[in-house]
Amino acid sequence: MSSTLFLLFLLLSLDIAASGTPLRPGFYSKTCPDAEFIVRDVIKKAMVRETRSAASVMRLQFHDCLVNGCDGSILLDDTPYMLGEKLSLSNINSLRSFEVIDEVKDALEDACPGVVSCADIVIMVARDSVVLSGGPNWEVKLGRRDSLTASQKDSDDIMPSPRANATSLINLFSRFNLSVKDLVALSGSHSIGKGRCFSIVHRLYNQSGTGRPDPAIEPEFRKKLDKLCPLGGDGNVTGNLDATPKKFDNQYFKDLVNGRGFLNSDQTLFTHPKTREYVRMFSRNQREFFEAFVEGMIKLGDLQSGRPGEIRKNCRVINGRPLGRLIDDLKDTGAVNYY
């Protein structure tokens, strides 16, 4: 059998299709009408167990969509022949609550086997975590396929560090046709959740290699952070990203105005002239923030790779592992060129 015919057989056997299907609200209204209710119910129960899980699953949309589009690649575990995105520099020891995604997928597979993609789950849980934390609601566009691979290298090349400054963030977002306003609004996802001391120790003790703290930190807040994150202390200790870490509101922006941002990539939004006025605007008007955040999340969710995909049965692995390895092998030999 020629490599072309064999590949065709392989793709058919895996139920792989191009992922360029137009996204739309209510995509599962006929094939799995209760899908969105099932997702929200699982997230609600997860938040009862641990409130922080809302922030954790919400972050997955950003980390998934910027790396080759919203395709669920962030959920894939490493294999002997593929280094995935979970252990990339910006994700390792940072992204969490993957087990919540597993619970959502299990519930959906029980109700509608083989119908709802993991990529769409990421989009739905991000919306629901915001709503259940007191933030805005919106219609999510669905219909994505799940990727057949992931790339640690691509994640390393794209995802920003907590040390990033506003200029680098503006440049990153512009690559995806996301505006400065989108950047500031989406940074408001840090309205809920926690960050690690590892991510801020540089700004407490050696900002920009000066051997001194970041001068933008309000002095009393810096004392609090010094106590939480002493030099040489446990980098995995966590602190609140804003003063109301369980409530999705505009407190995050009020904190930035007052020099009380936790991460360097947060506080830099108030020190940079192109982002400062949006921070001020959102700190004064929560409705403006909510509307801009929804707009930014929808834009982020529209990022698609156009690559072949499938509906994974397990969000951590592609369907038919040995065949999945063969796809990568064929790609490496040049017989196919999907990625």
C-alpha positions as CSV (number, residue, x, y, z in Angstrom):
1,M,0.0,0.0,0.0
2,S,1.4,3.4,-0.9
3,S,2.2,5.9,2.0
4,T,-0.6,8.2,0.7
5,L,-3.3,5.4,0.7
6,F,-2.1,4.1,4.0
7,L,-2.3,7.6,5.5
8,L,-5.8,8.0,4.2
9,F,-6.8,4.7,5.9
10,L,-5.1,5.9,9.0
11,L,-7.0,9.2,9.1
12,L,-10.3,7.5,8.5
13,S,-9.7,4.9,11.2
14,L,-9.0,7.7,13.7
15,D,-12.0,9.8,12.7
16,I,-9.7,12.7,12.0
17,A,-11.0,15.8,10.3
18,A,-9.8,19.2,9.5
19,S,-10.5,21.6,12.4
20,G,-11.6,24.5,10.2
21,T,-15.3,24.1,11.0
22,P,-16.9,27.5,11.7
23,L,-17.4,27.9,15.4
24,R,-20.9,28.9,16.7
25,P,-22.9,29.1,19.9
26,G,-25.1,26.0,20.5
27,F,-22.9,23.7,18.5
28,Y,-24.0,20.7,20.6
29,S,-27.7,21.6,20.8
30,K,-28.7,18.5,18.9
31,T,-25.8,16.1,19.5
32,C,-25.4,16.8,23.2
33,P,-28.0,19.3,24.3
34,D,-27.1,19.2,28.0
35,A,-23.3,19.6,27.4
36,E,-23.0,23.2,28.8
37,F,-25.2,22.3,31.8
38,I,-23.0,19.3,32.5
39,V,-19.8,21.3,32.3
40,R,-21.1,24.0,34.7
41,D,-22.3,21.4,37.2
42,V,-18.9,19.7,37.4
43,I,-17.1,23.1,37.8
44,K,-19.5,24.1,40.5
45,K,-18.8,20.9,42.4
46,A,-15.0,21.3,41.9
47,M,-15.2,24.9,43.3
48,V,-17.0,23.6,46.4
49,R,-14.0,21.3,47.0
50,E,-11.4,24.0,46.2
51,T,-12.3,27.6,45.3
52,R,-8.9,28.1,43.6
53,S,-9.8,25.5,40.9
54,A,-11.9,28.2,39.2
55,A,-8.8,30.3,38.5
56,S,-6.8,27.3,37.6
57,V,-9.1,26.0,34.9
58,M,-9.8,29.5,33.6
59,R,-6.1,30.0,32.9
60,L,-6.0,27.0,30.6
61,Q,-7.8,28.8,27.8
62,F,-5.0,31.4,27.6
63,H,-2.3,28.8,27.7
64,D,-4.0,26.6,25.2
65,C,-5.1,29.2,22.6
66,L,-1.9,31.1,22.2
67,V,0.0,28.0,21.3
68,N,-1.1,26.8,17.9
69,G,-4.8,27.8,18.5
70,C,-7.5,26.5,20.8
71,D,-7.0,22.8,20.2
72,G,-6.7,21.2,23.7
73,S,-3.0,20.6,23.2
74,I,-2.3,22.0,26.7
75,L,-4.1,18.9,28.1
76,L,-1.9,16.2,26.5
77,D,0.6,14.4,28.7
78,D,4.1,13.8,27.6
79,T,4.9,10.6,25.8
80,P,8.2,8.9,24.9
81,Y,8.0,10.5,21.5
82,M,6.4,13.9,22.3
83,L,7.2,16.6,24.8
84,G,4.0,18.4,25.5
85,E,3.2,21.8,26.8
86,K,2.5,21.1,30.5
87,L,6.2,21.2,31.3
88,S,7.1,24.3,29.3
89,L,8.9,27.0,31.2
90,S,5.7,29.1,31.8
91,N,3.6,26.1,32.7
92,I,5.7,23.7,34.8
93,N,4.6,23.8,38.5
94,S,2.1,26.5,37.5
95,L,-0.8,25.1,35.6
96,R,-3.0,22.8,37.6
97,S,-6.5,21.3,38.1
98,F,-6.2,19.0,35.0
99,E,-8.1,16.5,37.0
100,V,-11.1,18.8,36.9
101,I,-11.0,18.7,33.1
102,D,-10.8,14.9,33.4
103,E,-14.0,15.0,35.5
104,V,-15.8,17.2,33.0
105,K,-14.8,14.9,30.1
106,D,-15.9,11.8,32.0
107,A,-19.3,13.3,32.6
108,L,-19.7,14.3,29.0
109,E,-18.6,10.9,27.7
110,D,-21.2,9.3,30.0
111,A,-23.9,11.5,28.5
112,C,-22.7,11.8,24.9
113,P,-19.8,9.5,24.0
114,G,-17.4,10.8,21.4
115,V,-19.2,14.1,20.8
116,V,-17.7,17.0,22.8
117,S,-14.0,17.9,22.2
118,C,-11.5,18.6,24.9
119,A,-10.7,21.9,23.2
120,D,-14.3,23.0,23.6
121,I,-14.3,21.9,27.3
122,V,-11.4,24.3,27.9
123,I,-13.5,27.2,26.5
124,M,-16.6,26.2,28.5
125,V,-14.8,25.8,31.8
126,A,-13.1,29.1,31.4
127,R,-16.4,30.9,31.0
128,D,-18.1,28.9,33.8
129,S,-15.3,29.6,36.3
130,V,-15.7,33.3,35.7
131,V,-19.5,33.2,36.0
132,L,-19.4,31.1,39.2
133,S,-16.9,33.5,40.7
134,G,-19.2,36.5,40.2
135,G,-18.0,37.6,36.8
136,P,-19.8,38.1,33.5
137,N,-21.6,35.5,31.5
138,W,-21.4,35.1,27.7
139,E,-22.2,32.7,24.9
140,V,-19.3,30.6,23.9
141,K,-18.7,29.5,20.3
142,L,-18.0,25.8,20.0
143,G,-17.1,23.2,17.4
144,R,-13.3,22.8,17.8
145,R,-11.4,19.6,17.2
146,D,-8.7,18.3,19.4
147,S,-5.1,18.4,18.3
148,L,-3.1,15.3,17.5
149,T,0.1,16.5,19.1
150,A,1.5,19.2,21.4
151,S,4.8,21.1,21.4
152,Q,6.8,22.1,24.4
153,K,9.1,24.1,22.2
154,D,6.2,26.2,20.7
155,S,4.9,26.9,24.2
156,D,8.4,28.0,25.4
157,D,8.7,30.2,22.4
158,I,5.3,31.9,22.8
159,M,4.1,31.9,26.4
160,P,5.1,35.0,28.5
161,S,7.0,34.8,31.8
162,P,5.6,36.3,35.0
163,R,8.7,38.6,34.7
164,A,7.5,40.0,31.3
165,N,7.1,43.7,30.9
166,A,4.3,45.5,29.2
167,T,6.2,46.1,26.0
168,S,6.9,42.4,25.5
169,L,3.2,41.6,26.3
170,I,1.9,44.2,23.9
171,N,4.1,42.8,21.1
172,L,3.0,39.2,21.9
173,F,-0.7,40.1,21.8
174,S,-0.3,42.0,18.6
175,R,1.0,38.8,16.9
176,F,-2.5,37.4,17.5
177,N,-4.4,40.6,16.5
178,L,-5.2,41.2,20.1
179,S,-5.2,44.9,21.1
180,V,-3.7,46.7,24.0
181,K,-7.1,46.9,25.5
182,D,-7.5,43.1,25.1
183,L,-4.2,42.6,26.8
184,V,-5.2,44.7,29.9
185,A,-8.7,43.2,30.1
186,L,-7.5,39.6,29.8
187,S,-4.8,40.3,32.4
188,G,-7.8,40.8,34.6
189,S,-8.2,37.1,34.8
190,H,-5.8,37.5,37.7
191,S,-8.8,38.9,39.6
192,I,-9.1,35.4,41.0
193,G,-6.5,32.9,42.1
194,K,-3.0,32.8,43.5
195,G,0.6,33.1,42.3
196,R,3.8,31.4,43.5
197,C,6.7,33.1,45.4
198,F,9.0,31.7,42.7
199,S,7.3,34.1,40.2
200,I,8.0,37.2,42.2
201,V,11.3,36.7,44.1
202,H,13.2,38.6,41.5
203,R,11.1,41.7,41.9
204,L,11.5,41.6,45.6
205,Y,15.2,41.2,45.8
206,N,16.8,41.7,42.3
207,Q,14.6,43.6,39.9
208,S,16.3,44.0,36.6
209,G,19.6,42.8,38.1
210,T,19.8,45.8,40.4
211,G,19.9,43.8,43.7
212,R,17.0,45.9,44.8
213,P,13.2,45.5,44.9
214,D,10.9,46.8,42.2
215,P,10.3,50.5,43.0
216,A,6.8,50.2,41.7
217,I,5.7,48.0,44.7
218,E,3.9,50.0,47.4
219,P,6.2,49.9,50.5
220,E,3.7,48.3,53.0
221,F,2.7,45.7,50.4
222,R,6.4,44.9,49.8
223,K,6.8,44.2,53.5
224,K,3.9,41.8,53.3
225,L,5.5,40.1,50.3
226,D,8.9,40.0,51.9
227,K,7.4,38.1,54.8
228,L,5.5,35.7,52.5
229,C,8.4,35.1,50.2
230,P,11.7,35.6,52.1
231,L,14.9,35.3,50.1
232,G,15.9,31.6,49.9
233,G,12.4,30.5,51.0
234,D,10.0,28.0,49.5
235,G,9.3,29.1,46.0
236,N,6.0,27.2,45.9
237,V,4.4,29.2,48.7
238,T,1.4,31.1,47.2
239,G,0.0,34.5,47.6
240,N,-3.2,36.1,46.4
241,L,-3.2,37.8,43.0
242,D,-5.4,40.6,44.3
243,A,-7.2,41.5,47.5
244,T,-10.4,39.6,46.6
245,P,-8.9,36.3,45.2
246,K,-12.2,34.4,45.3
247,K,-14.3,37.0,43.6
248,F,-14.1,38.0,39.9
249,D,-14.3,41.8,40.1
250,N,-12.2,44.9,39.2
251,Q,-10.2,44.8,42.5
252,Y,-7.2,43.6,40.5
253,F,-7.0,47.0,38.7
254,K,-7.5,49.0,41.9
255,D,-4.6,47.1,43.3
256,L,-2.4,47.9,40.3
257,V,-3.2,51.6,40.7
258,N,-2.1,51.4,44.3
259,G,1.2,49.6,43.5
260,R,-0.1,46.3,44.9
261,G,0.2,44.0,41.9
262,F,1.5,40.6,42.7
263,L,3.3,39.7,39.5
264,N,5.7,41.9,37.6
265,S,3.7,41.3,34.5
266,D,0.7,42.7,36.3
267,Q,2.2,45.8,37.9
268,T,4.0,46.7,34.6
269,L,0.6,47.4,33.1
270,F,0.2,50.5,35.3
271,T,3.8,51.7,34.8
272,H,3.6,51.6,31.0
273,P,2.0,54.6,29.2
274,K,0.2,52.5,26.6
275,T,-1.6,50.3,29.2
276,R,-1.9,52.6,32.2
277,E,-5.1,54.4,31.1
278,Y,-6.9,51.1,30.5
279,V,-5.9,50.0,34.0
280,R,-7.3,53.3,35.4
281,M,-10.5,52.9,33.3
282,F,-11.2,49.3,34.5
283,S,-10.3,50.2,38.1
284,R,-13.1,52.9,38.0
285,N,-15.7,51.0,36.0
286,Q,-16.3,47.3,36.6
287,R,-18.8,47.1,33.8
288,E,-16.2,48.4,31.3
289,F,-13.9,45.7,32.5
290,F,-16.4,42.9,32.2
291,E,-17.4,43.9,28.7
292,A,-13.8,44.2,27.5
293,F,-12.9,40.9,29.2
294,V,-15.7,39.0,27.4
295,E,-14.7,40.5,24.1
296,G,-11.1,39.5,24.7
297,M,-12.0,35.9,25.7
298,I,-14.1,35.5,22.6
299,K,-11.3,36.8,20.4
300,L,-8.9,34.4,22.2
301,G,-11.3,31.5,21.6
302,D,-11.4,32.3,17.9
303,L,-7.8,31.4,17.5
304,Q,-7.6,28.2,15.5
305,S,-4.8,26.3,13.9
306,G,-6.7,24.8,11.0
307,R,-4.9,21.5,11.5
308,P,-6.4,18.1,11.4
309,G,-8.0,17.0,14.7
310,E,-10.3,14.5,16.4
311,I,-12.6,14.2,19.4
312,R,-10.4,12.7,22.1
313,K,-11.9,10.1,24.4
314,N,-9.4,11.0,27.1
315,C,-8.2,14.6,27.1
316,R,-4.6,13.5,28.1
317,V,-3.9,11.3,25.1
318,I,-4.9,11.1,21.5
319,N,-7.1,8.3,20.4
320,G,-5.2,5.1,19.4
321,R,-1.8,5.8,20.9
322,P,0.2,3.5,18.5
323,L,-1.5,5.1,15.5
324,G,-0.8,8.5,17.0
325,R,2.9,7.7,17.1
326,L,2.7,6.6,13.5
327,I,1.3,10.0,12.5
328,D,4.3,11.7,14.1
329,D,6.7,9.3,12.5
330,L,5.2,10.0,9.1
331,K,5.4,13.7,9.7
332,D,9.0,13.4,10.7
333,T,9.9,11.5,7.5
334,G,8.2,14.2,5.4
335,A,5.5,11.8,4.2
336,V,2.9,14.2,5.7
337,N,3.2,17.8,6.6
338,Y,0.4,18.8,9.0
339,Y,2.4,20.8,11.4
